[in-house]
Amino acid sequence: MSITDVFAKARAEDRALLIGCMPAGFPTVDDSIASMIAMHEAGCDVIEVELPYSDPVMDGPVIQRASDIALAAGVRTRDTLHIIESVAKVGPSFTQRIIAALVLALAAFILLKIIIGIAAAVAGTIVVIVAIIAVIWALRVLL
């Protein structure tokens, strides 16, 4: 089942998606694998696996702190891929949803950073807010 199918199924059932999210490697690689599998078993439709990085200011203080803990423990991109691979063993359709969520999150992050950087340099806060709304709208249309 692809992520598009997951959204369609939720629409057909007239319900919202339950999307879990956590930084890879928090609090440890093994614990994040266990936590993500538990999220799946508890009914999450999609899990967004956050790639921990040093400046997650758009994610809020909880995700920022979790990313800091993962990075301090030495979590790197290869660990994130290992986590995805391990959690994906839950099932092939779940693999597609995890990877799709990761790709969408990374693409949205990159796009938002570019737009915010340009908007802030050109016109300031109001344009940044409009840019954020535009990115959210674009992602909604794509999904």
C-alpha positions as CSV (number, residue, x, y, z in Angstrom):
1,M,0.0,0.0,0.0
2,S,1.5,3.4,-1.0
3,I,1.1,6.6,0.9
4,T,-1.5,7.7,-1.6
5,D,-3.5,4.6,-0.8
6,V,-3.2,5.3,2.9
7,F,-4.7,8.8,2.4
8,A,-7.4,7.4,0.2
9,K,-8.3,4.7,2.7
10,A,-8.5,7.3,5.5
11,R,-10.7,9.6,3.3
12,A,-13.0,6.6,2.5
13,E,-13.3,5.9,6.2
14,D,-14.0,9.6,6.9
15,R,-11.2,9.9,9.4
16,A,-7.9,11.7,9.8
17,L,-4.5,9.9,9.5
18,L,-2.6,9.1,12.6
19,I,1.0,10.1,11.8
20,G,3.7,9.3,14.3
21,C,6.9,11.3,14.2
22,M,10.2,11.0,16.0
23,P,13.9,11.6,15.3
24,A,15.9,8.6,14.3
25,G,18.1,7.4,17.1
26,F,16.2,8.9,20.0
27,P,16.9,8.0,22.8
28,T,19.1,5.2,21.2
29,V,19.0,3.5,17.8
30,D,17.5,0.3,19.3
31,D,15.0,2.2,21.4
32,S,13.8,4.2,18.3
33,I,13.3,1.0,16.4
34,A,11.2,-0.4,19.2
35,S,9.3,2.8,19.6
36,M,8.5,3.0,15.9
37,I,7.4,-0.6,15.7
38,A,5.1,0.1,18.7
39,M,3.7,3.2,16.9
40,H,2.8,0.9,14.0
41,E,1.3,-1.8,16.2
42,A,-0.7,0.9,18.0
43,G,-2.3,2.0,14.7
44,C,-0.2,4.8,13.2
45,D,-0.9,5.0,9.5
46,V,2.4,6.7,8.7
47,I,5.6,7.3,10.7
48,E,7.7,10.3,9.9
49,V,11.3,9.3,10.6
50,E,13.1,12.6,11.3
51,L,16.8,12.7,10.3
52,P,18.4,14.3,13.3
53,Y,20.3,17.5,12.5
54,S,22.0,20.3,14.4
55,D,19.5,23.1,13.7
56,P,15.9,21.7,13.9
57,V,14.3,25.1,14.9
58,M,11.1,24.6,12.9
59,D,10.3,21.4,14.8
60,G,9.7,22.8,18.2
61,P,11.5,22.3,21.5
62,V,10.6,18.6,22.1
63,I,11.9,17.4,18.7
64,Q,14.9,19.8,19.0
65,R,15.9,18.2,22.3
66,A,15.3,14.7,21.0
67,S,17.5,15.5,17.9
68,D,20.2,16.9,20.2
69,I,20.2,13.7,22.3
70,A,20.4,11.5,19.1
71,L,23.2,13.5,17.7
72,A,25.1,13.6,21.0
73,A,24.9,9.8,21.0
74,G,26.5,9.8,17.6
75,V,23.5,9.0,15.4
76,R,24.2,9.7,11.7
77,T,22.4,9.2,8.4
78,R,23.5,5.6,8.1
79,D,21.8,4.9,11.5
80,T,18.6,6.5,10.2
81,L,18.7,4.2,7.2
82,H,19.3,1.2,9.4
83,I,16.3,2.3,11.6
84,I,14.1,2.6,8.6
85,E,15.3,-0.8,7.3
86,S,14.6,-2.5,10.7
87,V,11.2,-0.9,11.1
88,A,10.3,-1.7,7.5
89,K,10.6,-5.5,8.3
90,V,7.1,-5.0,9.8
91,G,5.8,-5.3,6.3
92,P,6.4,-4.2,2.7
93,S,3.5,-1.8,2.6
94,F,4.7,-0.2,5.8
95,T,8.1,0.3,4.2
96,Q,6.7,2.4,1.4
97,R,4.8,4.6,3.9
98,I,7.9,5.1,6.1
99,I,10.1,6.0,3.1
100,A,7.4,8.2,1.6
101,A,7.0,10.1,4.9
102,L,10.8,10.6,5.2
103,V,11.1,11.8,1.6
104,L,8.1,14.2,2.0
105,A,9.5,15.6,5.2
106,L,13.0,16.2,3.7
107,A,11.5,17.8,0.6
108,A,9.2,20.0,2.6
109,F,12.1,21.0,4.9
110,I,14.4,21.9,2.0
111,L,11.7,23.8,0.2
112,L,10.7,25.7,3.3
113,K,14.3,26.6,4.2
114,I,14.8,28.0,0.7
115,I,11.6,30.0,0.6
116,I,12.0,31.4,4.1
117,G,15.6,32.4,3.4
118,I,14.5,34.2,0.2
119,A,11.4,35.8,1.8
120,A,13.3,36.9,4.9
121,A,16.0,38.5,2.8
122,V,13.5,40.3,0.6
123,A,10.6,41.4,2.7
124,G,10.6,40.1,6.3
125,T,8.2,38.3,8.5
126,I,4.9,38.7,6.7
127,V,6.3,37.2,3.5
128,V,7.8,34.3,5.5
129,I,4.4,33.5,7.0
130,V,2.8,33.6,3.5
131,A,5.6,31.4,2.2
132,I,5.0,28.8,5.0
133,I,1.2,28.8,4.1
134,A,2.1,28.4,0.4
135,V,4.3,25.3,1.2
136,I,1.6,23.8,3.4
137,W,-1.0,24.3,0.7
138,A,1.3,22.8,-2.0
139,L,1.9,19.7,0.1
140,R,-1.8,19.3,0.7
141,V,-2.4,19.5,-3.0
142,L,0.3,17.0,-3.7
143,L,-1.1,14.5,-1.2
